[in-house]
Amino acid sequence: MLVFRTIPERATSPTVLAIGNFDGLHLGHRALLDRLTAKARELGLPASVMTFEPHPRELFTPEQAPARLTSLREKLDLLECCGVERAYVLHFSRKLATLTAEEFIEKVLVRGLAVKHLIIGDDFRFGRGRGGDFAMLQQAGIEHNFGVEAMHTIDIDGERVSSSAVREALAAGDLEHAARLLGRPYNISGRVVHGEKIGRRIGFPTANIQLKRKRVALQGIFAVTVSGLDKRHLPGAASLGVRPTLGSALKPVLEVHLLDFDRPIYGEHVTVHFLHKLRDEAKFASLEALSAQIRLDVAATRDYFSGKQNG
C-alpha cells in the first residue's frame, strides 16, 4: 500500500475514494472498505482512503478527545489487510479546518485526487463548521462527474457498530463484546523495550511493549496472546495501566508475562491480542503482595486457556 502525506495539486490519475477516521477498523469500517475495493475493481482504479492525523477532536478539544483504538501504524496495517492500495493521511491542522466544504470538494476531491467514486459513512460531515454533507457531495458529483454513496449503519443484535461502542465495551471490560464489534480480538502493537526489570526480580519476567499513545481504551489485567515472535500466538498474562503499586508510571504501561517462554525479545515488534479481562488494577501494600497476586493472575490465565482448549 502506498501512503501519501499530502494531496497533489493536480491528480495524474483518477481514484475511488473512501473518507473516514477508521479508528479501530470495526465491522462497519470493513463493510465500507469491502464496498470500496469492489467498486475499485469494477472501475479498474486504485482503492484509496483518506484519513486524518491527528483526529480533529484531538486538535480542538484534546481533553475531551476519546482514547484511540488504533495507532496510525496499526490503522495503516489494517487498511492494507483490507485491500486498500493508497492511503492519504492528511495532517489535520487549523489551516485545513478553515477550508470550506466547497473548497474541499474543488481542491481535494476534484483537482487533487480526480475522484471517480466516493464512499462515506452515513454521518459524514466536512468543511469549515462541518458545513458539507451527503446532499452537497451528490450535487458536486453531478457537476464534476463522480459517483457518491453513503454506507448504511451496520448493526449487531440491534446495536450500531461504531468506534464509540467498541470503546464502551473495552472500558466495561467486556472484551468478548468488543471482539464481536471489531470482528477480531482487540489488539495493541508495539516494540519490546527495556523496562525497570521489576517483574524479573519478583519471579515474573515481562515484555514491556512501547505505547505511542497518551491514553488507552482499556485498563486492567488480561489473558492475552502475543503474535510476531514466531508462527504461533503465544499465551500470556498482561497488565495495562499506570501500575499503582509501583507509583512510577504517569503514562500507561503495557507489560506481558508470556507463559512457559524464556528468551530475549528486546527490539521485536509484537501484537498483543486481548481476549479476556481478569480484574481491574489494584494497589498492593508490598512487592510481596503484588507477587502473590501475579501468581494468582498467571494461574487464572492458565485456567482460561485450558478452558478454551477443552471447550
C-alpha positions in Angstrom: 0.0 0.0 0.0 1.3 3.4 -0.9 1.0 6.1 1.8 0.8 9.8 1.0 1.1 12.7 3.5 -0.1 15.4 1.1 -2.7 15.8 -1.6 -1.2 16.6 -5.1 -2.0 20.0 -6.7 -3.4 18.1 -9.6 -4.0 14.3 -9.9 -2.3 12.3 -12.6 -4.9 9.5 -12.5 -8.4 9.1 -11.1 -9.2 7.1 -8.0 -12.0 5.5 -6.0 -12.0 7.0 -2.5 -13.4 6.4 1.0 -13.1 9.1 3.7 -13.1 8.4 7.4 -11.1 8.2 10.6 -11.3 4.4 10.6 -10.3 4.2 14.3 -10.3 0.5 15.3 -11.3 -0.8 11.8 -14.5 -2.3 13.2 -17.1 -4.3 11.2 -18.8 -1.1 9.9 -15.5 0.1 8.5 -14.8 -3.2 7.0 -18.2 -3.3 5.2 -17.4 0.2 3.8 -13.9 -1.0 2.7 -15.4 -4.1 1.1 -17.6 -1.8 -1.0 -14.7 0.4 -1.8 -12.5 -2.4 -3.1 -15.4 -3.9 -5.1 -16.1 -0.6 -6.8 -12.4 0.0 -7.5 -12.2 -3.4 -9.2 -15.3 -2.6 -11.2 -13.9 0.7 -12.5 -10.3 -0.6 -12.8 -9.0 2.1 -10.4 -7.0 2.1 -7.2 -8.9 1.7 -3.9 -7.9 4.7 -1.8 -8.8 6.1 1.6 -8.3 9.5 3.2 -7.9 9.7 6.9 -6.8 12.4 9.3 -3.9 12.7 11.8 -4.4 13.8 14.4 -8.1 13.2 15.0 -9.9 16.5 14.7 -11.1 16.3 18.3 -7.5 15.9 19.4 -6.8 19.3 17.9 -9.8 21.3 19.1 -10.8 19.6 22.4 -7.8 17.4 23.4 -9.1 17.0 27.0 -12.4 15.5 25.6 -10.9 13.5 22.7 -11.6 9.8 23.1 -8.8 7.3 23.6 -7.6 5.9 20.3 -8.4 2.4 19.5 -5.5 2.1 17.0 -2.3 4.0 16.4 -1.6 5.3 12.9 0.7 2.4 12.2 -1.9 -0.1 13.3 -4.6 1.6 11.3 -2.5 1.6 8.1 -1.6 -2.1 8.6 -5.3 -2.9 9.0 -6.3 -0.8 5.9 -3.7 -2.7 3.8 -5.1 -6.0 5.0 -8.5 -4.9 3.8 -7.2 -4.4 0.3 -6.6 -0.6 0.3 -4.0 0.4 -2.3 -3.4 4.0 -1.4 -3.8 5.9 1.9 -3.8 9.7 2.1 -3.0 10.7 5.6 -3.9 14.4 5.9 -2.3 16.4 8.7 -5.4 17.9 10.4 -4.5 21.4 11.3 -6.3 24.7 11.9 -5.4 25.7 8.3 -7.1 22.5 6.9 -10.1 23.1 9.2 -10.6 26.5 7.6 -11.3 25.0 4.2 -14.9 25.4 3.3 -16.9 22.4 2.1 -16.8 23.9 -1.5 -13.0 24.3 -1.3 -12.6 20.8 -0.1 -14.6 19.4 -2.9 -12.8 21.5 -5.6 -9.2 21.4 -4.3 -9.0 17.9 -2.8 -11.6 15.7 -4.4 -11.8 17.1 -7.9 -8.3 18.6 -8.6 -6.1 16.8 -6.2 -7.5 13.2 -6.4 -9.7 13.2 -9.5 -12.3 11.1 -7.6 -14.5 9.0 -9.8 -16.4 7.4 -7.0 -16.7 8.5 -3.3 -17.9 6.4 -0.4 -18.6 7.9 3.0 -20.3 6.9 6.3 -23.9 7.9 6.7 -23.0 10.6 9.3 -20.0 12.1 7.4 -19.7 15.9 7.6 -16.9 18.0 6.3 -15.5 21.5 5.6 -15.4 24.6 7.9 -18.1 24.4 10.6 -19.0 20.9 9.3 -20.9 22.6 6.5 -20.7 19.9 3.9 -22.9 16.8 3.9 -24.1 14.0 1.6 -26.5 16.1 -0.3 -23.7 18.6 -1.2 -21.5 15.8 -2.3 -24.2 14.3 -4.5 -24.7 17.7 -6.2 -21.0 18.1 -6.7 -20.9 14.6 -8.2 -23.4 15.6 -10.8 -21.4 18.7 -11.6 -18.0 17.0 -11.7 -19.0 13.6 -12.9 -18.2 11.4 -9.9 -20.4 8.9 -8.1 -21.3 9.2 -4.4 -22.7 6.7 -2.0 -23.1 6.6 1.8 -22.8 3.3 3.7 -25.7 2.5 6.0 -25.1 1.6 9.6 -24.1 -1.9 10.5 -26.0 -3.4 13.4 -25.2 -6.4 15.6 -28.2 -7.7 17.6 -29.7 -4.2 17.3 -26.6 -2.3 18.3 -25.0 0.2 16.0 -21.4 -0.8 15.3 -19.2 2.2 16.0 -15.8 3.1 17.4 -17.7 4.6 20.4 -19.4 1.3 21.0 -16.1 -0.6 20.9 -14.6 1.9 23.4 -17.6 1.4 25.8 -17.2 -2.4 25.6 -13.5 -2.1 26.3 -13.9 0.3 29.2 -16.5 -2.0 30.7 -14.1 -4.9 30.5 -16.3 -6.8 28.0 -13.6 -7.9 25.6 -15.7 -10.6 24.1 -18.4 -8.0 23.0 -15.7 -5.7 21.7 -14.4 -8.6 19.6 -17.8 -9.1 18.1 -18.0 -5.4 17.1 -14.5 -5.5 15.7 -14.7 -8.9 14.0 -11.5 -9.9 15.9 -10.0 -9.5 19.3 -8.9 -6.0 20.3 -5.1 -5.7 20.0 -2.2 -3.3 20.5 1.1 -3.4 18.7 4.5 -2.1 19.6 8.2 -2.8 20.1 9.5 -4.6 23.1 11.7 -2.2 25.0 13.7 -2.3 28.2 11.7 -1.6 31.4 12.7 -1.5 35.1 13.1 -5.3 35.3 10.9 -5.4 38.4 8.9 -8.4 37.0 12.0 -10.4 36.6 13.1 -9.5 40.2 9.9 -10.9 41.7 9.8 -14.0 39.5 7.6 -13.0 36.7 9.6 -11.5 33.8 7.6 -9.3 31.5 7.9 -7.9 28.0 7.5 -4.2 28.1 5.6 -3.0 25.0 6.2 0.5 23.8 2.9 2.5 23.8 2.9 5.5 21.4 -0.3 6.9 22.9 -1.1 9.1 25.9 -4.4 7.3 26.7 -5.6 3.8 26.3 -9.1 2.4 25.8 -8.9 -0.2 28.5 -7.0 -0.9 31.7 -6.6 -3.9 33.9 -5.1 -7.4 34.0 -5.9 -9.6 31.0 -5.5 -13.0 29.4 -3.8 -12.3 26.0 -2.0 -13.9 23.2 1.1 -12.4 21.5 1.9 -12.7 17.8 5.0 -11.6 15.9 7.6 -13.7 17.7 7.1 -16.9 15.7 4.2 -18.6 13.8 2.2 -19.2 17.0 0.0 -16.9 19.1 1.8 -17.2 22.4 -0.4 -17.2 25.6 0.3 -14.7 28.4 -1.0 -12.5 31.2 -0.9 -8.8 30.5 -1.1 -5.7 32.7 -2.2 -2.4 31.1 -2.3 0.7 33.2 -0.4 3.0 35.5 0.9 0.4 37.9 -0.5 1.9 41.2 1.7 -0.3 43.4 4.9 0.9 41.9 3.7 4.5 41.6 6.1 5.2 38.8 4.0 5.4 35.7 2.4 8.7 34.7 1.5 7.3 31.3 0.0 3.8 30.8 2.4 0.9 30.6 1.7 -2.4 28.8 3.6 -5.5 30.2 3.1 -9.1 29.2 4.3 -12.2 31.1 4.4 -15.0 28.4 3.6 -18.4 29.7 6.4 -21.0 29.5 8.6 -18.7 27.5 12.1 -17.6 28.2 14.2 -15.9 25.6 15.3 -12.3 24.9 12.9 -10.5 22.6 14.1 -6.8 23.1 13.6 -4.9 19.8 10.9 -7.2 18.4 7.7 -5.7 17.1 4.8 -7.7 18.5 1.0 -7.6 18.7 -0.9 -8.2 21.9 -4.4 -9.7 21.4 -6.7 -9.0 24.4 -9.0 -12.0 24.9 -10.4 -11.8 28.5 -10.3 -9.4 31.4 -9.2 -11.0 34.7 -9.5 -8.0 37.1 -9.0 -4.3 37.5 -5.7 -2.8 38.5 -5.1 -2.6 42.3 -2.6 -1.1 44.7 -0.8 -3.6 46.9 1.0 -2.9 50.2 4.3 -4.5 49.1 6.1 -6.2 46.2 5.5 -9.5 48.0 1.7 -8.9 48.0 1.9 -7.9 44.3 4.0 -11.0 43.5 1.4 -13.2 45.2 -1.4 -11.6 43.2 0.5 -12.0 39.9 0.9 -15.7 40.8 -2.9 -15.9 41.0 -3.3 -14.0 37.8 -1.0 -16.4 35.9 -2.9 -19.3 37.3 -6.2 -17.7 36.2 -4.7 -17.2 32.8 -3.7 -20.8 32.5 -7.2 -21.8 33.5 -8.6 -19.5 30.9 -6.6 -21.1 28.1 -7.1 -24.6 29.4 -10.9 -23.9 29.3 -10.6 -22.7 25.7 -8.8 -25.8 24.7 -11.2 -28.1 26.4 -14.3 -26.1 25.2 
